[in-house]
Amino acid sequence: MKLHELRDNPGATKPRKRIGRGPGSGTGKTGGRGIKGQKSRSGVAIKGFEGGQMPLYQRLPKRGFNKPNRKSYAVVNLGLIQKFVDEKKLDAKAAITEDALVASGLVRRKLDGIRVLAKGDVTAKLNIEVTGASKSAVDAVEKAGGSLKVTAAQAAE
């Protein structure tokens, strides 16, 4: 096989439709737009328009809103913290702060703070200081003999 013998599979490509190129093409004169009317003219874009009837997107009820100043937390599970302690990437004896979590590579960036969730289990005695934590995460750490201190205004939810 040579370079000039390369061909696409039959039916893989279709020639483009050349609109408005004479009567023999099948799409000459009106170019597949029908006769007269708004949609046959150029410069018309009527996406949600329903001929004057109230459009569907306006008829449906609107609910809720997005809080413009909401906080976005980096989420860490207890199981991952334990895994990093086991792999000696985190020091269990020192306090595990947000900066330590970022430095170890467990969290990429702090965002508005780091929140600890209770997925996975903890065996080491850890001393964690973070922005937020779930109640079950606090219970799990204290059950293992450690402490989980929530530093910011957001108390344990």
C-alpha positions, 0 to 999 in steps of 0.5 A, spaced: 500 500 500 502 506 498 500 513 500 496 515 494 492 509 495 489 511 501 482 511 501 476 512 506 471 507 507 465 507 503 460 511 506 464 514 511 464 521 508 458 525 504 459 531 499 456 537 502 450 540 500 451 546 495 445 550 496 442 555 491 446 552 485 441 551 480 435 547 478 439 541 477 442 540 484 435 539 487 436 545 492 436 551 487 432 557 487 429 557 494 435 553 497 430 548 501 427 554 505 420 553 502 416 559 499 416 566 502 415 567 510 419 569 516 424 563 515 425 563 508 428 570 509 435 571 511 437 574 518 432 570 522 433 567 528 427 564 532 429 559 537 424 559 543 419 563 539 412 559 538 408 564 534 406 569 539 404 563 544 408 564 551 414 560 550 415 553 554 421 556 557 417 562 560 411 557 562 414 553 566 415 555 574 422 557 576 424 555 583 430 556 587 436 560 586 444 560 586 447 563 592 452 568 589 457 568 595 457 561 597 463 558 599 466 552 596 470 547 600 475 542 598 473 535 600 477 530 604 475 523 606 478 520 613 480 514 609 484 518 604 487 521 610 489 514 614 492 512 607 496 518 607 498 517 614 500 509 612 504 511 606 508 516 611 506 522 606 502 525 612 505 525 619 500 522 624 504 525 630 504 532 628 498 536 627 494 535 621 493 542 618 490 545 611 497 547 609 500 540 611 494 536 607 496 541 601 503 539 602 502 532 602 498 532 595 492 530 598 488 536 596 490 540 590 488 547 593 484 550 599 479 554 596 475 557 601 477 551 606 478 544 607 472 540 609 473 533 612 467 527 611 467 520 614 468 516 608 473 510 610 475 508 617 481 511 621 485 507 626 491 512 627 490 517 633 490 524 629 490 531 631 486 535 625 485 542 624 480 544 618 475 549 616 469 544 616 467 537 618 461 533 618 459 530 625 460 523 623 467 525 621 468 528 628 466 522 632 470 517 628 476 521 629 475 522 637 473 514 637 480 513 634 483 517 640 484 523 636 481 530 635 478 534 630 478 541 631 474 546 626 477 552 626 472 557 622 466 560 623 462 553 620 461 549 625 460 541 625 454 540 621 
